[in-house]
């Protein structure tokens, strides 16, 4: 693609075809009878989406519909727990948990005959008047998609589909209508803050690195490492809309005077890596990366660097050290990367979600973005909902949306009639938010004020069956394993904290241990070298702040209120309910249960390993866990 004019002509030709899938674009016309969108994200892929696609292609060919039906393999649609997912346009009919054996019926009845297969449709979309679009369901109607705009809509392996939704128009506008300083000012005025965790103003970071354009080599880096347990926001953007990151990085390169970008993505994300490789090759082939982009004289290219999965490499200086080919360890700051970063040159680093918002800010203006969110936290935020929640998946909401709205309305609430207990935001670097703060508007400052943090956007929901001491132990164990070991507070301090927590969960702790744990947490926060160590104590401090009584119950009563910590459990058999069927005794792996047929049995708790096999096998509810 040699010129901006060619891009505009191509987009005009394509936008009707792709717009056919966008429900708000009612005037779009398609040359196909229907479009079938198959989710190709990691979640649906692991549920069998690949076999589903193969079966669909074969069935369409067998019924002579190949030229009438366009099958599009997309990225994540959001409702990950319902995969494999298939959406049919027109009408946005949502089929969930589709099996290979369902394909002939869907093709014959719906795609050929025009009759919706109601028993396979996601039941929340079914109304007495018919099937309503997915956008009108509880999961979607309070979302506003900016970073996820194209995910689940376009084929991420086809650059023309990205162009058909306005892709690379922001880059063209940047190179032909903006000076570099005007780009930076637009990003500053939008109020966007880094979505990787710390929330530093993106425009300010770009401005720090913008001096001496053309006089020194500079770099634009993308953090696609995303190592938080339960987080999959960045991965989903890369899988569903990789070109948006390439376009944004090119815009950033123009703004600061850089001609080279690097995307650091973990090798554990094979689908994301593959789609990035395809996207980079397509962008180069079309002149959207490389030399003299749009004839503007601006050169910019991007290379991938694969990480081995070290959580510490999400920290910016450790990430750059890894790109350089060295062991991923953080560096002392200052100097900051904007002055001395990758290969000791000025460097900016943003995460995937941050970049995904940049093209829309350029096209729609700073005021459009800053009109969303709160006073100090503008725009939208993507969250990966997980844990004890009905609608596990990916959501994007305006900043300032309450946790209650996300959990109860978008997330569908807690399954099995259980009560909400807490939500963990920010992964191992964040904290637990209790029920008393369900109505706090979620933004950077509010979360910090209540002892948590935004992080990259993982949001794990917990119910009454979760032990908060055990949760703190889980996250700290992760941090201990992921510590690079460079500084003593993190290497040794987190290990000591974990040992104290382990002691408490085994019923051997004291009140002095709780005090020591809290004191040690504050020392580590103040003295660790990088963000990983400085935030590692957060899960402990937040659970101590809101659930100290659970720590004290473990210590003073030898009791785990949630009945999770095995060493504190006691299994008993209710004689009035036990009929002596021997099922529990026959399935006990350590022969801890004794008794004769048709007589009540007993459990020897000295032998019992608390595996729970007896409870699973008892059909009469005679075994209790205390």
C-alpha positions as a printed NumPy array, in Angstrom:
array([[  0.   ,   0.   ,   0.   ],
       [  1.934,   2.965,  -1.273],
       [ -0.329,   5.848,  -0.284],
       [ -2.996,   6.929,   2.163],
       [ -5.429,   7.258,  -0.728],
       [ -5.057,   3.558,  -1.535],
       [ -5.839,   2.743,   2.094],
       [ -9.003,   4.853,   1.985],
       [-10.204,   3.19 ,  -1.207],
       [ -9.603,  -0.262,   0.237],
       [-11.421,   0.624,   3.43 ],
       [-14.441,   1.936,   1.508],
       [-14.612,  -1.33 ,  -0.406],
       [-14.362,  -3.449,   2.729],
       [-16.255,  -1.574,   5.413],
       [-19.694,  -2.688,   4.215],
       [-18.67 ,  -6.339,   4.227],
       [-17.151,  -6.214,   7.703],
       [-19.765,  -3.759,   8.972],
       [-22.401,  -6.414,   8.305],
       [-21.32 ,  -7.924,  11.624],
       [-21.536,  -4.675,  13.57 ],
       [-25.075,  -4.395,  14.862],
       [-24.96 ,  -0.609,  15.05 ],
       [-24.206,  -0.407,  11.317],
       [-27.649,  -1.184,   9.957],
       [-26.914,   0.148,   6.471],
       [-24.02 ,  -2.237,   5.806],
       [-24.532,  -4.683,   2.963],
       [-22.882,  -8.069,   2.549],
       [-22.408, -10.206,  -0.533],
       [-22.952, -13.275,   1.656],
       [-26.25 , -14.63 ,   2.914],
       [-24.83 , -14.929,   6.432],
       [-21.637, -14.551,   8.405],
       [-20.7  , -17.186,  10.987],
       [-18.28 , -15.966,  13.63 ],
       [-16.377, -18.752,  15.352],
       [-14.412, -17.81 ,  18.456],
       [-10.764, -18.734,  17.991],
       [ -9.431, -17.436,  21.293],
       [ -7.48 , -19.675,  23.645],
       [-10.521, -20.533,  25.785],
       [-12.693, -21.732,  22.898],
       [ -9.659, -23.27 ,  21.206],
       [ -9.127, -25.476,  24.249],
       [-12.84 , -26.388,  24.209],
       [-12.642, -27.783,  20.68 ],
       [-13.219, -24.793,  18.384],
       [-10.703, -26.101,  15.825],
       [-12.636, -29.34 ,  15.307],
       [-15.837, -27.311,  15.173],
       [-14.456, -25.157,  12.35 ],
       [-13.397, -28.217,  10.386],
       [-16.836, -29.791,  10.802],
       [-18.552, -26.561,   9.734],
       [-16.447, -26.239,   6.578],
       [-17.222, -29.848,   5.617],
       [-20.948, -29.47 ,   6.239],
       [-21.192, -26.218,   4.264],
       [-19.383, -27.862,   1.357],
       [-21.64 , -30.922,   1.542],
       [-24.765, -28.753,   1.364],
       [-23.388, -26.456,  -1.349],
       [-23.338, -23.339,   0.861],
       [-19.647, -22.442,   0.727],
       [-20.213, -19.406,  -1.51 ],
       [-23.231, -18.203,   0.455],
       [-21.912, -18.394,   4.015],
       [-18.744, -16.627,   5.176],
       [-17.051, -18.33 ,   8.123],
       [-14.856, -15.975,  10.161],
       [-12.508, -17.275,  12.841],
       [-12.352, -14.417,  15.354],
       [-10.765, -13.65 ,  18.68 ],
       [-12.461, -13.784,  22.094],
       [-16.134, -12.777,  22.387],
       [-15.94 , -12.418,  26.161],
       [-18.191, -15.159,  27.52 ],
       [-15.369, -17.657,  27.895],
       [-17.274, -20.109,  30.097],
       [-19.749, -20.753,  27.252],
       [-17.279, -21.877,  24.606],
       [-17.075, -23.027,  21.92 ],
       [-19.036, -20.004,  20.721],
       [-20.671, -19.435,  17.338],
       [-22.501, -16.235,  16.362],
       [-24.585, -16.022,  13.2  ],
       [-25.303, -12.716,  11.447],
       [-27.69 , -11.193,  10.564],
       [-29.364, -11.139,  13.947],
       [-26.314, -11.916,  16.077],
       [-27.77 , -15.294,  17.069],
       [-25.544, -16.649,  19.816],
       [-24.932, -20.393,  19.962],
       [-22.988, -21.525,  23.034],
       [-21.191, -24.732,  24.022],
       [-21.548, -25.942,  20.457],
       [-20.518, -29.527,  19.745],
       [-19.378, -31.068,  16.476],
       [-22.576, -33.126,  16.361],
       [-24.642, -29.897,  16.489],
       [-23.187, -28.564,  13.236],
       [-25.44 , -30.411,  10.734],
       [-28.572, -29.153,  12.507],
       [-27.341, -25.539,  12.616],
       [-26.355, -25.607,   8.937],
       [-29.53 , -27.315,   7.739],
       [-32.067, -25.422,   9.841],
       [-30.498, -22.009,  10.352],
       [-27.964, -21.303,   7.634],
       [-29.965, -23.006,   4.884],
       [-33.541, -22.847,   6.118],
       [-33.49 , -19.612,   8.135],
       [-34.877, -21.266,  11.275],
       [-33.024, -20.576,  14.551],
       [-32.104, -23.735,  16.466],
       [-33.555, -22.502,  19.753],
       [-32.346, -25.316,  22.022],
       [-28.708, -24.52 ,  21.146],
       [-29.026, -20.754,  21.598],
       [-27.643, -19.05 ,  24.719],
       [-30.794, -19.045,  26.813],
       [-30.402, -15.519,  28.168],
       [-30.938, -14.223,  24.63 ],
       [-34.246, -16.069,  24.25 ],
       [-37.364, -13.962,  24.917],
       [-41.103, -14.515,  24.266],
       [-40.726, -12.187,  21.274],
       [-37.799, -14.117,  19.817],
       [-34.01 , -14.075,  20.107],
       [-32.483, -10.767,  21.216],
       [-28.957,  -9.655,  20.204],
       [-26.114, -10.482,  22.539],
       [-25.449,  -6.768,  23.099],
       [-28.765,  -6.546,  24.983],
       [-27.893,  -9.221,  27.549],
       [-26.836,  -8.407,  31.11 ],
       [-23.273,  -9.4  ,  30.282],
       [-22.889,  -6.862,  27.487],
       [-25.348,  -4.009,  27.993],
       [-23.219,  -2.202,  30.596],
       [-19.965,  -2.694,  28.711],
       [-18.348,  -0.158,  26.398],
       [-15.68 ,  -1.603,  24.148],
       [-12.676,   0.455,  23.106],
       [ -9.648,  -1.829,  23.516],
       [-11.825,  -4.844,  22.671],
       [-13.678,  -3.1  ,  19.842],
       [-12.738,  -5.602,  17.132],
       [-12.324,  -8.725,  19.26 ],
       [-14.926, -11.271,  18.246],
       [-15.823,  -9.238,  15.148],
       [-12.961,  -9.527,  12.662],
       [-10.627, -12.212,  11.407],
       [ -7.378, -11.334,  13.224],
       [ -5.308, -13.033,  10.522],
       [ -6.717, -10.847,   7.737],
       [ -5.373,  -7.29 ,   7.543],
       [ -8.164,  -6.28 ,   5.185],
       [-10.763,  -6.948,   7.885],
       [ -8.899,  -4.645,  10.264],
       [ -8.729,  -1.98 ,   7.558],
       [-12.453,  -2.487,   6.909],
       [-13.231,  -1.343,  10.462],
       [-11.082,   1.787,  10.143],
       [ -7.731,   0.18 ,  10.818],
       [ -4.57 ,   2.188,  10.076],
       [ -6.655,   5.32 ,   9.482],
       [ -5.289,   6.707,  12.763],
       [ -1.726,   6.131,  11.568],
       [ -2.525,   7.853,   8.281],
       [ -4.07 ,  10.794,  10.122],
       [ -1.085,  11.005,  12.447],
       [  1.49 ,  11.095,   9.652],
       [ -0.397,  13.597,   7.503],
       [ -2.177,  15.915,   9.951],
       [ -0.22 ,  15.897,  13.239],
       [  3.209,  16.973,  14.338],
       [  4.882,  14.633,  16.85 ],
       [  4.228,  17.105,  19.663],
       [  0.56 ,  17.33 ,  18.694],
       [  0.265,  13.552,  18.967],
       [  1.738,  13.634,  22.475],
       [ -0.54 ,  16.503,  23.492],
       [ -3.58 ,  14.568,  22.264],
       [ -2.593,  11.561,  24.354],
       [ -1.966,  13.832,  27.357],
       [ -5.332,  15.567,  26.928],
       [ -7.136,  12.221,  26.718],
       [ -6.001,  11.42 ,  30.262],
       [ -5.161,   7.803,  29.442],
       [ -3.007,   6.134,  32.064],
       [ -0.982,   2.967,  31.617],
       [ -3.146,  -0.146,  31.842],
       [ -0.237,  -2.344,  32.929],
       [ -0.691,  -1.677,  36.638],
       [  1.026,   1.474,  37.869],
       [ -1.31 ,   3.86 ,  36.043],
       [  1.369,   6.352,  34.965],
       [  0.067,   8.952,  32.454],
       [  0.862,   7.614,  28.983],
       [  1.301,  11.004,  27.348],
       [  3.733,  12.104,  30.052],
       [  5.867,   9.005,  29.485],
       [  5.936,   9.747,  25.741],
       [  6.889,  13.362,  26.369],
       [  9.818,  12.392,  28.583],
       [ 11.226,  10.274,  25.754],
       [ 10.515,  12.728,  22.945],
       [ 13.541,  15.017,  23.264],
       [ 16.32 ,  15.05 ,  20.655],
       [ 14.24 ,  13.445,  17.884],
       [ 16.496,  12.197,  15.117],
       [ 19.601,  12.722,  17.184],
       [ 19.667,   9.405,  19.041],
       [ 18.273,   5.902,  18.56 ],
       [ 15.049,   5.321,  20.5  ],
       [ 12.787,   2.35 ,  21.025],
       [  9.071,   1.661,  21.448],
       [  8.323,  -1.467,  23.486],
       [  5.119,  -3.37 ,  24.177],
       [  4.69 ,  -5.392,  27.345],
       [  2.669,  -8.467,  26.331],
       [  4.097, -10.663,  29.077],
       [  0.996, -10.681,  31.336],
       [  1.91 , -13.164,  34.035],
       [ -0.76 , -12.553,  36.706],
       [ -2.724, -15.673,  37.707],
       [ -6.199, -15.358,  36.2  ],
       [ -5.294, -12.54 ,  33.794],
       [ -5.864, -12.913,  30.058],
       [ -6.769,  -9.406,  28.843],
       [ -3.66 ,  -8.639,  26.789],
       [ -3.521, -12.142,  25.365],
       [ -7.101, -11.782,  24.142],
       [ -6.396,  -8.471,  22.403],
       [ -3.365,  -9.959,  20.643],
       [ -5.398, -12.984,  19.579],
       [ -8.384, -10.958,  18.41 ],
       [ -6.965,  -7.684,  17.077],
       [ -3.152,  -7.757,  16.687],
       [ -2.981,  -4.955,  14.113],
       [ -4.292,  -2.391,  16.621],
       [ -1.091,  -2.844,  18.652],
       [  1.13 ,  -2.485,  15.573],
       [ -0.683,   0.678,  14.508],
       [ -0.461,   2.22 ,  17.977],
       [  3.239,   1.428,  18.303],
       [  3.911,   3.11 ,  14.944],
       [  2.028,   6.193,  16.178],
       [  4.129,   6.162,  19.355],
       [  7.294,   5.811,  17.274],
       [  6.373,   8.884,  15.241],
       [  5.605,  10.826,  18.433],
       [  8.944,  10.222,  20.151],
       [ 11.191,   9.885,  17.082],
       [ 11.766,   6.134,  17.068],
       [ 12.097,   3.802,  14.081],
       [ 12.122,   0.474,  15.915],
       [  9.638,  -1.34 ,  18.138],
       [  9.725,  -4.585,  20.098],
       [  6.81 ,  -6.655,  21.352],
       [  7.787,  -8.817,  24.327],
       [  5.303, -11.687,  24.48 ],
       [  5.57 , -14.893,  26.46 ],
       [  6.122, -18.055,  24.442],
       [  3.32 , -19.657,  26.498],
       [  0.87 , -17.74 ,  24.261],
       [  1.287, -19.663,  20.976],
       [ -1.917, -18.364,  19.34 ],
       [ -1.044, -14.756,  20.169],
       [  2.512, -15.227,  18.89 ],
       [  1.305, -16.793,  15.645],
       [ -1.193, -14.003,  14.968],
       [  1.367, -11.329,  15.755],
       [  3.802, -12.909,  13.292],
       [  1.099, -12.968,  10.618],
       [  0.074,  -9.365,  11.36 ],
       [  3.648,  -8.045,  11.206],
       [  4.26 ,  -9.819,   7.89 ],
       [  0.999,  -8.432,   6.444],
       [  1.751,  -4.892,   7.637],
       [  5.208,  -5.001,   6.079],
       [  3.825,  -6.385,   2.822],
       [  1.293,  -3.542,   2.631],
       [  3.812,  -0.814,   3.451],
       [  2.306,  -0.118,   6.884],
       [  5.548,  -1.09 ,   8.595],
       [  9.003,  -0.493,   7.197],
       [ 10.392,   2.369,   5.139],
       [  8.618,   5.588,   4.127],
       [  5.157,   4.712,   5.467],
       [  2.443,   6.425,   3.365],
       [  5.194,   8.321,   1.546],
       [  5.679,  10.455,   4.643],
       [  9.379,   9.762,   5.081],
       [  8.641,   8.043,   8.414],
       [ 10.316,   4.651,   8.955],
       [  9.173,   2.199,  11.611],
       [  9.414,  -1.551,  12.044],
       [  8.531,  -4.049,  14.789],
       [ 10.138,  -7.29 ,  15.929],
       [  8.956,  -9.929,  18.389],
       [ 10.904, -11.144,  21.384],
       [  9.608, -14.24 ,  23.187],
       [  9.763, -14.492,  26.97 ],
       [ 10.145, -17.716,  28.909],
       [  7.296, -16.926,  31.3  ],
       [  9.029, -15.109,  34.16 ],
       [  6.579, -12.923,  36.098],
       [  9.345, -10.452,  36.948],
       [  9.719,  -9.652,  33.243],
       [  6.467,  -7.74 ,  33.467],
       [  8.508,  -5.087,  35.287],
       [  9.736,  -2.647,  32.659],
       [ 13.478,  -2.712,  33.328],
       [ 13.52 ,  -6.517,  33.708],
       [ 11.639,  -6.813,  30.431],
       [ 14.192,  -4.648,  28.636],
       [ 17.057,  -6.599,  30.17 ],
       [ 15.469,  -9.779,  28.807],
       [ 15.045,  -8.293,  25.305],
       [ 18.766,  -7.507,  25.38 ],
       [ 19.415, -11.232,  25.812],
       [ 20.276, -11.181,  29.515],
       [ 18.672, -12.744,  32.57 ],
       [ 15.449, -10.871,  33.31 ],
       [ 16.314,  -8.823,  36.39 ],
       [ 15.222,  -5.278,  37.259],
       [ 17.563,  -2.301,  37.311],
       [ 17.705,   0.524,  39.787],
       [ 15.858,   3.69 ,  38.842],
       [ 16.667,   6.486,  38.099],
       [ 17.656,   6.711,  35.33 ],
       [ 14.203,   5.851,  34.031],
       [ 13.715,   4.054,  30.69 ],
       [ 12.532,   7.234,  28.971],
       [ 16.09 ,   8.496,  29.442],
       [ 18.08 ,   5.246,  29.499],
       [ 16.149,   2.124,  28.662],
       [ 16.571,  -0.639,  26.07 ],
       [ 20.22 ,  -0.927,  24.99 ],
       [ 20.747,   2.176,  27.186],
       [ 18.714,   4.294,  24.741],
       [ 15.539,   6.324,  25.427],
       [ 12.616,   3.895,  25.472],
       [  8.888,   3.93 ,  26.115],
       [  7.067,   0.834,  27.312],
       [  3.301,   0.403,  27.395],
       [  1.2  ,  -2.702,  27.7  ],
       [ -1.126,  -4.166,  25.076],
       [ -4.346,  -2.671,  26.431],
       [ -2.867,   0.821,  26.568],
       [ -1.806,   0.628,  22.925],
       [ -5.207,  -0.798,  21.921],
       [ -6.891,   2.482,  22.899],
       [ -4.485,   4.821,  21.079],
       [ -5.884,   4.627,  17.487],
       [ -9.416,   5.411,  18.703],
       [ -8.135,   8.402,  20.653],
       [ -6.419,   9.742,  17.525],
       [ -9.519,   9.229,  15.35 ],
       [-12.195,  10.334,  17.844],
       [-10.234,  12.969,  19.726],
       [ -8.968,  13.418,  23.272],
       [-12.306,  14.767,  24.532],
       [-14.128,  11.626,  23.421],
       [-11.866,   9.432,  25.56 ],
       [-11.683,  11.79 ,  28.535],
       [-15.49 ,  12.022,  28.63 ],
       [-15.524,   8.426,  29.915],
       [-14.415,   7.367,  33.37 ],
       [-13.689,   9.418,  36.485],
       [-11.852,  12.666,  37.142],
       [ -8.434,  11.045,  37.507],
       [ -9.001,   7.761,  35.663],
       [-10.236,   8.297,  32.121],
       [-11.567,   5.876,  29.543],
       [-12.409,   2.206,  29.917],
       [-10.732,  -0.772,  31.566],
       [-10.65 ,  -4.423,  30.553],
       [-11.047,  -7.036,  33.297],
       [-10.618, -10.802,  33.202],
       [-13.411, -12.131,  35.407],
       [-12.599, -15.406,  37.089],
       [-13.144, -17.447,  40.212],
       [-16.551, -17.937,  41.844],
       [-18.586, -16.061,  39.244],
       [-21.274, -17.193,  36.808],
       [-20.067, -15.364,  33.693],
       [-16.367, -16.109,  33.596],
       [-14.819, -14.095,  30.811],
       [-13.559, -10.802,  29.468],
       [-15.309,  -7.47 ,  30.079],
       [-14.593,  -3.817,  29.307],
       [-16.319,  -1.105,  31.313],
       [-15.91 ,   2.652,  31.838],
       [-13.629,   3.57 ,  34.729],
       [-15.738,   4.299,  37.782],
       [-18.037,   1.307,  37.317],
       [-18.679,  -0.239,  40.721],
       [-17.468,  -3.673,  41.694],
       [-21.094,  -4.608,  42.425],
       [-22.091,  -3.854,  38.82 ],
       [-19.268,  -6.012,  37.493],
       [-19.873,  -8.933,  39.869],
       [-23.664,  -9.022,  40.188],
       [-24.903,  -7.622,  36.887],
       [-22.244,  -8.251,  34.246],
       [-20.77 , -11.285,  35.987],
       [-24.148, -12.782,  36.827],
       [-23.421, -13.13 ,  40.546],
       [-22.048, -15.985,  42.633],
       [-23.131, -19.504,  41.601],
       [-24.922, -22.04 ,  43.82 ],
       [-26.505, -19.443,  46.081],
       [-23.23 , -18.629,  47.817],
       [-22.406, -15.203,  49.261],
       [-19.788, -12.834,  47.861],
       [-16.806, -12.625,  50.186],
       [-14.067, -10.726,  48.371],
       [-12.575,  -9.893,  44.993],
       [ -8.866,  -9.932,  44.276],
       [ -7.734,  -7.246,  41.836],
       [ -4.209,  -6.778,  40.559],
       [ -3.129, -10.395,  40.967],
       [ -0.157, -11.082,  43.274],
       [  0.508,  -7.339,  43.388],
       [ -3.023,  -6.414,  44.394],
       [ -5.302,  -6.902,  47.327],
       [ -8.641,  -8.333,  48.376],
       [-11.717,  -6.115,  48.312],
       [-14.384,  -7.198,  50.849],
       [-18.168,  -6.974,  50.474],
       [-18.273,  -3.677,  52.38 ],
       [-16.583,  -2.002,  49.401],
       [-18.758,  -3.493,  46.658],
       [-20.105,  -0.051,  45.769],
       [-16.742,   1.716,  45.482],
       [-16.243,   3.055,  41.921],
       [-13.289,   1.198,  40.436],
       [-10.429,   3.437,  39.375],
       [ -6.717,   3.703,  40.149],
       [ -6.972,   5.93 ,  43.211],
       [-10.015,   4.324,  44.838],
       [ -8.492,   0.856,  44.674],
       [ -5.245,   2.028,  46.261],
       [ -7.225,   3.773,  49.015],
       [ -8.929,   0.516,  50.023],
       [ -5.706,  -1.504,  49.968],
       [ -5.768,  -2.993,  46.475],
       [ -4.639,  -1.821,  43.039],
       [ -5.791,  -1.953,  39.435],
       [ -2.927,  -4.079,  38.168],
       [ -3.322,  -5.235,  34.622],
       [ -6.958,  -6.183,  35.166],
       [ -7.3  ,  -9.646,  36.657],
       [-10.395,  -9.834,  38.87 ],
       [-10.854, -13.044,  40.838],
       [-14.115, -13.397,  42.762],
       [-14.28 , -15.39 ,  46.003],
       [-17.227, -16.693,  47.976],
       [-17.801, -17.89 ,  51.539],
       [-15.963, -21.149,  50.814],
       [-12.637, -19.341,  50.333],
       [-10.212, -19.006,  53.249],
       [ -8.545, -15.605,  53.081],
       [ -5.418, -16.813,  54.879],
       [ -5.095, -19.536,  52.266],
       [ -5.631, -16.97 ,  49.473],
       [ -2.821, -14.794,  50.826],
       [ -0.614, -17.873,  51.054],
       [ -1.426, -18.852,  47.445],
       [ -0.404, -15.471,  46.025],
       [  2.696, -15.233,  48.186],
       [  3.786, -18.712,  47.113],
       [  3.514, -17.511,  43.512],
       [  5.624, -14.435,  44.273],
       [  8.283, -16.482,  46.048],
       [  8.567, -18.765,  43.017],
       [  8.704, -15.828,  40.589],
       [ 11.188, -13.651,  42.482],
       [ 14.342, -13.135,  40.422],
       [ 16.393, -13.147,  43.64 ],
       [ 18.35 ,  -9.983,  42.886],
       [ 17.415,  -8.111,  46.078],
       [ 17.379,  -9.488,  49.608],
       [ 13.972,  -8.118,  50.737],
       [ 12.172,  -9.955,  47.959],
       [ 14.359, -13.062,  47.799],
       [ 14.395, -13.769,  51.543],
       [ 11.638, -11.575,  52.964],
       [  8.819, -13.065,  50.899],
       [ 10.083, -16.553,  51.743],
       [  9.908, -15.75 ,  55.47 ],
       [  6.391, -14.376,  55.027],
       [  5.321, -17.545,  53.251],
       [  6.768, -19.7  ,  56.038],
       [  4.744, -17.773,  58.642],
       [  1.554, -18.161,  56.599],
       [  2.216, -21.865,  56.159],
       [  2.683, -22.175,  59.912],
       [ -0.634, -20.392,  60.552],
       [ -2.6  , -22.538,  58.076],
       [ -1.279, -25.669,  59.773],
       [ -2.546, -24.523,  63.146],
       [  0.886, -23.871,  64.634],
       [  0.849, -20.067,  64.52 ],
       [  0.729, -17.538,  67.332],
       [ -0.543, -13.994,  67.682],
       [  3.1  , -12.899,  67.632],
       [  3.412, -14.54 ,  64.191],
       [  0.577, -12.379,  62.883],
       [  2.276,  -9.231,  64.178],
       [  5.621, -10.353,  62.74 ],
       [  3.97 , -11.074,  59.378],
       [  2.498,  -7.581,  59.216],
       [  5.73 ,  -5.896,  60.272],
       [  7.756,  -7.823,  57.708],
       [  5.265,  -6.917,  54.964],
       [  5.813,  -3.193,  55.515],
       [  9.601,  -3.563,  55.55 ],
       [  9.526,  -5.407,  52.215],
       [  7.246,  -2.794,  50.642],
       [  9.692,  -0.072,  51.567],
       [ 12.948,  -1.765,  50.618],
       [ 12.454,  -4.126,  47.65 ],
       [ 14.163,  -3.172,  44.398],
       [ 11.273,  -3.36 ,  41.927],
       [  7.496,  -3.357,  41.736],
       [  7.241,  -7.121,  42.116],
       [  8.827,  -7.105,  45.571],
       [  7.29 ,  -3.814,  46.645],
       [  3.762,  -5.045,  45.971],
       [  4.233,  -8.71 ,  46.97 ],
       [  2.942,  -8.091,  50.55 ],
       [ -0.326,  -6.508,  49.322],
       [ -2.453,  -9.689,  49.43 ],
       [ -1.279, -10.293,  53.003],
       [ -1.827,  -6.723,  54.152],
       [ -5.286,  -6.452,  52.604],
       [ -6.468,  -9.751,  54.108],
       [ -5.061,  -8.714,  57.481],
       [ -6.89 ,  -5.409,  57.155],
       [-10.314,  -6.879,  56.357],
       [-10.159, -10.506,  57.511],
       [ -7.875, -10.44 ,  60.558],
       [-10.441, -12.449,  62.47 ],
       [ -9.755, -15.4  ,  60.148],
       [ -6.057, -15.258,  60.984],
       [ -6.917, -15.129,  64.688],
       [ -9.341, -18.053,  64.371],
       [ -6.565, -20.159,  62.837],
       [ -4.243, -19.246,  65.708],
       [ -6.524, -19.098,  68.759],
       [ -9.169, -21.683,  67.897],
       [ -7.29 , -23.924,  65.498],
       [-10.19 , -23.365,  63.139],
       [-10.486, -22.527,  59.441],
       [-13.904, -20.889,  59.054],
       [-14.063, -21.731,  55.346],
       [-13.003, -25.343,  55.987],
       [-10.144, -25.123,  53.486],
       [ -6.929, -25.57 ,  55.499],
       [ -6.57 , -29.356,  55.696],
       [ -4.495, -29.521,  58.865],
       [ -7.285, -27.823,  60.808],
       [-10.109, -30.031,  59.554],
       [-11.883, -32.831,  61.394],
       [-14.066, -35.38 ,  59.592],
       [-16.885, -36.995,  61.56 ],
       [-19.674, -39.452,  60.757],
       [-23.219, -38.742,  61.968],
       [-24.417, -42.062,  63.4  ],
       [-28.055, -41.139,  62.834],
       [-27.474, -40.822,  59.085],
       [-24.931, -43.591,  58.484],
       [-26.548, -46.842,  57.301],
       [-23.308, -48.815,  57.159],
       [-23.115, -49.122,  53.363],
       [-19.265, -49.192,  53.631],
       [-18.828, -46.919,  50.569],
       [-16.701, -44.486,  52.577],
       [-14.477, -47.217,  54.034],
       [-13.977, -48.89 ,  50.647],
       [-12.823, -45.604,  49.084],
       [-10.614, -44.301,  51.894],
       [ -7.004, -44.429,  50.587],
       [ -5.469, -44.765,  54.074],
       [ -8.008, -47.103,  55.744],
       [ -8.96 , -44.464,  58.308],
       [-12.644, -45.53 ,  58.378],
       [-13.831, -48.61 ,  60.245],
       [-17.157, -50.309,  60.881],
       [-19.276, -53.291,  59.932],
       [-21.969, -53.61 ,  57.294],
       [-25.293, -51.97 ,  58.274],
       [-23.704, -50.413,  61.369],
       [-22.539, -46.77 ,  61.799],
       [-18.888, -46.223,  60.885],
       [-16.198, -44.095,  62.569],
       [-13.213, -42.081,  61.306],
       [ -9.769, -42.155,  62.895],
       [ -8.648, -38.533,  62.463],
       [ -5.063, -39.43 ,  63.321],
       [ -4.932, -41.491,  60.137],
       [ -7.215, -39.277,  58.037],
       [ -5.444, -37.236,  55.341],
       [ -8.486, -34.983,  54.73 ],
       [ -8.729, -35.889,  51.046],
       [-12.543, -35.709,  51.043],
       [-13.024, -38.989,  49.159],
       [-15.439, -40.224,  51.829],
       [-17.694, -37.167,  51.5  ],
       [-17.835, -37.594,  47.725],
       [-18.852, -41.249,  47.999],
       [-21.387, -40.929,  50.821],
       [-24.904, -40.781,  49.325],
       [-26.621, -40.02 ,  52.628],
       [-24.845, -36.855,  53.803],
       [-23.589, -38.661,  56.889],
       [-20.027, -37.282,  56.796],
       [-19.314, -33.755,  57.967],
       [-16.207, -31.612,  57.603],
       [-15.566, -29.337,  60.593]])
